[in-house]
Amino acid sequence: MIDAIYLDGQTTRRQPVTMLIHKRIVVMRGNGIRVNERLSRMGISERLEHAPRILRLPNGGFIEISDVAGFDKMLAQYGYREPRVVRWQQNWPLSLLALISLLAILITGYHWGLPWAADKVAQHLPASIEQKIGDAGMKFADENFLKPSKLDVVDQVRLRRLFSELKQPRGQTTAYRLEFRHGHMGPNAFALPNGVIVMTDELVMLAQDDQAVLGVLSHELGHVQRHHSMRRLLQALGVGVVINLFVGDVSSVLAAVPTFLLDQKYSRDFEREADQYAIDMMQANGAALSPMAELFEKMHALHDDEVHAKGKAQSKPGKKGRGKDAKGGRRNEKEDDDAPLDYLSSHPSDTERIAKLRAADTKK
């Protein structure tokens, strides 16, 4: 027999009682309290260090037992075994194994499961949702860091015509809309979920070659065709947003569009897919890939020059650097406005990509 505390589940009153287990019947006696209940009908809390054990009665009452050792001895006499999960928790090798397994599942889900799910969801989303998200992204870009194109209208019409005349690979008919813009983001191009492809005047001027421009546009069309922007957004925002999309609430996604646009860095796999799409499309039209590779080399060299110039400026005494000047003061905000922005930079001009483009010409 052991001492315990009885709570009736209706009030906060704690009533001292004595308790024993006889033939798997819990017998409890106290001041005006007589309870006989089968052990099998009662819920038993798991054993925790420095915590009492709790018996939950069918009528909603509780028995709080501080003499844990005595209660465990009673249970053992009648062959009671803790649930399997509780026994695992109390076995540190199994607990460690469970923790490692959980981490492995989370890592696997993040690296492979989430991208796979984002791909499947993006392929089956209604076009109206992608349209809303793309329209919101374009509006934000135009209002914050893009300006109307200064490119000659004749050049714009020519490039639109040339690109529209290209056959898409494998007979595909991916819908798109080409827009030209001017801004502080430098030579760049990006694609939005609604099929809008934006190319900056600076990229056209740097290329000075229609074939190079068409190659970049084909690359961006590959992002559109494979829903890379939507997949990237879904991966970033997670499962909750996916559920909202299917129930028709896109507000949470639209709210995240500005932040997403300012940090739209595609994964290497997405870039490789888009590069391959550009290769397939240009080869389907008998066009060379070398001009596109040369453009990437120019962009790479331009980026290196900017980094070098910025490093020299920051190393000169009295010259203001990022965040703070040489005297510890805040940096002049105009310097940030004058510096080329790296928004939406989805075209890393690395050696692997340039070599792949050049190699594609030799395999034709």
C-alpha positions in Angstrom: 0.0 0.0 0.0 1.3 3.5 -0.9 0.2 7.0 -0.3 -1.3 9.1 -3.1 -3.3 12.2 -3.9 -6.8 12.0 -5.5 -8.3 14.7 -7.7 -11.9 14.2 -8.8 -11.5 16.1 -12.1 -14.2 18.5 -11.2 -12.5 20.7 -8.6 -8.9 21.6 -7.7 -9.2 19.9 -4.3 -6.4 17.5 -3.5 -7.4 14.6 -1.2 -4.9 12.3 0.4 -5.6 8.6 -0.1 -4.0 5.2 0.2 -3.8 2.9 -2.8 -2.9 -0.7 -3.6 -3.3 -3.1 -6.5 -4.9 -6.4 -5.9 -5.5 -8.9 -8.7 -5.1 -6.1 -11.2 -7.8 -4.0 -9.4 -6.7 -0.6 -8.2 -8.1 -0.1 -4.7 -8.2 3.4 -3.3 -9.4 4.6 0.1 -9.6 8.0 1.8 -11.9 10.3 3.6 -15.2 9.4 2.0 -13.5 8.0 -1.0 -13.8 4.4 -2.2 -12.7 3.5 -5.6 -12.2 0.1 -7.1 -11.2 0.1 -10.8 -9.6 -2.3 -13.2 -6.0 -1.4 -14.0 -6.7 -2.1 -17.7 -9.3 0.7 -17.8 -6.9 3.3 -16.4 -4.4 5.4 -18.2 -0.9 5.3 -16.7 1.6 8.2 -17.4 5.1 7.3 -18.4 7.9 7.3 -15.9 9.8 10.6 -15.8 12.7 11.5 -13.6 11.7 13.8 -10.6 8.0 13.7 -11.6 5.1 11.9 -10.0 3.2 9.3 -12.0 -0.5 9.8 -12.8 -3.3 7.3 -13.0 -6.2 8.6 -15.1 -9.6 7.2 -14.1 -12.5 6.6 -16.5 -14.7 9.2 -14.7 -12.1 11.9 -15.4 -10.4 11.8 -12.0 -6.7 11.5 -11.4 -4.5 9.8 -8.9 -1.1 11.4 -8.3 1.6 9.1 -7.0 4.8 10.5 -5.6 6.2 7.1 -4.4 7.2 6.2 -7.9 9.5 3.3 -6.9 6.7 1.7 -4.8 4.2 2.1 -7.6 6.6 0.6 -10.2 7.1 -2.4 -7.8 3.3 -2.9 -7.7 3.0 -2.8 -11.4 5.9 -5.2 -11.8 4.1 -7.7 -9.5 1.2 -8.0 -12.0 3.4 -8.2 -15.1 2.6 -4.6 -16.3 4.9 -3.5 -19.1 5.4 0.1 -20.2 4.3 0.8 -23.8 6.9 0.0 -26.5 7.5 3.7 -27.3 8.1 4.5 -23.6 10.6 1.6 -23.4 12.4 2.9 -26.4 12.6 6.4 -24.9 14.2 5.0 -21.8 16.8 3.1 -23.9 19.5 5.6 -24.9 20.9 3.6 -27.9 17.4 3.3 -29.4 16.7 7.0 -28.6 19.9 8.0 -30.4 18.9 5.8 -33.3 15.5 7.4 -33.5 17.1 10.9 -33.4 19.5 10.0 -36.2 16.6 8.5 -38.2 14.5 11.7 -37.7 17.4 13.9 -38.8 18.0 11.7 -41.9 14.3 11.9 -42.8 14.3 15.7 -42.4 17.4 16.2 -44.4 16.2 13.8 -47.1 12.8 15.6 -47.2 14.5 19.0 -47.5 17.0 18.1 -50.2 14.8 15.7 -52.3 11.3 15.5 -51.0 10.5 19.2 -51.0 11.9 19.9 -54.5 10.0 16.8 -55.8 6.8 18.0 -54.2 7.3 21.6 -55.4 7.8 20.2 -59.0 4.6 18.2 -58.9 2.5 21.0 -57.4 3.9 23.6 -59.8 3.0 21.4 -62.8 -0.6 21.2 -61.7 -1.3 24.7 -60.4 -4.0 26.6 -62.3 -2.6 29.1 -64.8 -4.6 31.8 -63.1 -2.4 31.5 -59.9 0.8 31.8 -61.8 -0.6 34.7 -63.7 -1.5 36.6 -60.4 1.9 35.9 -58.9 3.8 36.9 -62.1 1.7 40.1 -62.5 2.4 41.1 -58.9 6.1 40.4 -59.4 6.3 42.5 -62.6 4.4 45.4 -60.9 6.8 45.4 -58.0 9.8 45.3 -60.3 8.5 48.2 -62.4 7.7 50.3 -59.3 11.0 49.7 -57.5 14.0 49.1 -59.7 13.1 48.9 -63.3 12.4 51.7 -65.8 10.9 51.8 -69.3 13.4 50.6 -71.9 15.5 53.1 -73.7 16.4 50.6 -76.4 15.5 51.6 -80.0 12.0 50.5 -80.8 13.3 49.0 -84.1 15.7 46.8 -82.1 13.0 45.7 -79.8 10.7 44.7 -82.6 13.5 42.9 -84.4 14.4 40.8 -81.3 10.8 40.0 -80.6 10.3 38.9 -84.2 13.5 36.8 -84.3 12.7 35.0 -81.0 9.1 34.4 -82.1 10.4 32.7 -85.3 12.5 30.2 -83.3 11.0 26.7 -83.0 10.8 25.4 -79.5 12.4 22.0 -78.9 10.4 18.8 -79.0 7.4 20.6 -80.5 6.6 22.5 -77.3 4.5 25.7 -77.4 5.3 27.4 -74.1 3.6 30.7 -73.9 5.7 33.8 -73.0 5.8 37.6 -73.3 9.0 39.4 -73.9 9.6 42.8 -72.1 12.5 45.1 -72.3 13.5 47.3 -69.3 16.2 49.7 -68.2 17.5 50.0 -64.7 20.3 49.7 -62.1 20.5 45.9 -62.3 23.0 45.9 -65.1 23.1 43.2 -67.9 20.5 40.7 -66.9 17.4 38.8 -67.8 14.8 36.9 -65.7 11.5 35.0 -66.1 8.4 35.3 -64.0 5.8 32.5 -63.3 3.3 34.1 -65.7 5.6 33.6 -68.6 6.9 37.2 -68.8 10.6 37.3 -69.8 12.3 40.5 -68.9 15.6 41.5 -70.6 17.5 44.7 -69.7 18.8 47.2 -72.3 22.3 46.7 -70.8 22.3 43.0 -71.7 21.4 43.7 -75.3 24.1 46.4 -75.5 26.7 44.2 -73.9 25.9 41.3 -76.3 25.9 43.3 -79.5 24.9 40.0 -81.2 21.4 38.8 -81.9 22.3 35.2 -81.6 23.7 35.7 -78.1 20.5 37.5 -77.1 18.3 34.7 -78.5 20.4 32.2 -76.6 19.7 34.0 -73.3 16.0 34.3 -74.1 15.9 30.6 -74.9 17.5 30.0 -71.5 14.8 32.1 -69.8 12.1 30.3 -71.7 13.5 27.1 -70.3 12.9 28.5 -66.8 9.3 29.3 -67.8 8.7 25.8 -69.4 10.0 24.0 -66.3 8.1 26.3 -63.9 11.4 27.1 -62.1 10.2 30.4 -60.6 7.1 28.7 -59.1 9.0 25.7 -57.9 11.6 28.0 -56.3 8.9 30.0 -54.6 7.1 26.9 -53.3 10.3 25.4 -51.9 11.1 28.7 -50.2 7.6 29.1 -48.6 6.9 25.6 -47.7 3.9 23.3 -47.2 1.5 25.8 -45.6 1.5 28.0 -48.8 0.9 24.9 -51.0 -2.3 24.2 -49.0 -3.4 27.8 -49.3 -2.9 27.7 -53.1 -5.1 24.6 -53.5 -7.9 26.2 -51.4 -7.7 29.3 -53.5 -5.9 31.7 -51.1 -2.9 33.2 -52.9 -2.5 36.2 -50.5 0.4 34.6 -48.6 2.3 33.9 -51.8 1.7 37.4 -53.2 2.9 38.9 -49.9 6.2 37.0 -50.3 6.7 38.0 -54.0 8.8 41.2 -53.3 11.3 39.3 -51.0 11.4 36.4 -53.4 12.2 38.7 -56.4 15.0 40.4 -54.6 16.7 37.0 -53.9 15.8 34.9 -56.9 18.8 32.6 -57.1 18.0 29.4 -59.0 19.6 26.2 -58.0 22.4 24.7 -60.1 20.0 22.0 -61.3 17.5 24.6 -62.5 20.3 26.4 -64.3 21.5 23.2 -65.9 18.0 22.4 -67.1 17.5 26.0 -68.5 21.0 25.8 -70.2 20.1 22.5 -71.8 16.8 23.9 -72.9 18.6 26.8 -74.6 21.0 24.3 -76.2 18.2 22.2 -77.5 16.2 25.2 -78.8 19.2 26.8 -80.6 20.3 23.5 -82.1 16.7 22.9 -83.3 17.0 26.1 -85.3 20.5 25.5 -86.5 21.9 28.4 -84.4 25.3 28.6 -82.8 25.8 28.6 -79.0 29.2 30.2 -79.0 27.8 33.8 -79.1 25.9 33.0 -75.9 29.1 31.6 -74.3 31.0 34.8 -75.3 28.3 36.9 -73.7 28.6 35.0 -70.5 32.4 35.5 -70.6 31.8 39.3 -71.0 29.4 39.2 -68.0 31.9 37.3 -66.0 34.7 39.7 -66.9 32.4 42.7 -66.1 31.6 41.2 -62.7 35.2 40.7 -61.9 36.0 44.3 -62.9 33.3 45.6 -60.6 34.5 43.5 -57.7 38.1 44.6 -58.3 37.1 48.3 -58.5 35.0 48.0 -55.4 37.9 46.4 -53.5 40.3 49.2 -54.6 37.8 51.9 -53.6 37.4 50.4 -50.1 41.1 50.0 -49.6 41.9 53.7 -50.2 42.1 55.9 -47.1 39.1 58.1 -46.6 37.1 56.2 -49.3 33.7 55.1 -48.2 33.0 51.3 -48.1 30.0 49.2 -47.6 28.0 50.0 -44.5 30.5 52.4 -42.9 33.0 54.8 -44.2 36.7 54.9 -43.2 35.8 57.1 -40.2 33.2 54.7 -39.0 30.2 56.7 -40.2 27.3 55.4 -42.2 27.8 55.0 -45.9 26.3 57.5 -48.2 23.1 55.9 -49.6 23.7 57.5 -53.0 26.7 55.2 -53.5 24.4 52.2 -53.1 22.1 53.7 -55.7 25.0 54.2 -58.2 26.3 50.7 -57.7 25.0 48.0 -60.2 22.4 46.0 -58.4 22.5 42.2 -58.4 18.7 41.6 -58.1 17.4 38.6 -59.9 20.9 37.5 -61.0 20.1 34.0 -62.3 23.0 33.7 -64.8 26.2 32.8 -63.0 28.8 32.8 -65.8 31.0 30.0 -64.6 33.5 27.9 -66.5 31.3 24.8 -66.5 28.4 26.5 -68.3 30.6 28.3 -70.8 32.4 25.1 -71.7 29.1 23.3 -72.1 27.8 25.9 -74.5 31.0 25.8 -76.6 31.0 22.0 -76.6 27.4 22.0 -77.9 28.6 23.6 -81.2 31.2 21.0 -81.8 28.6 18.1 -81.3 26.2 19.4 -83.9 
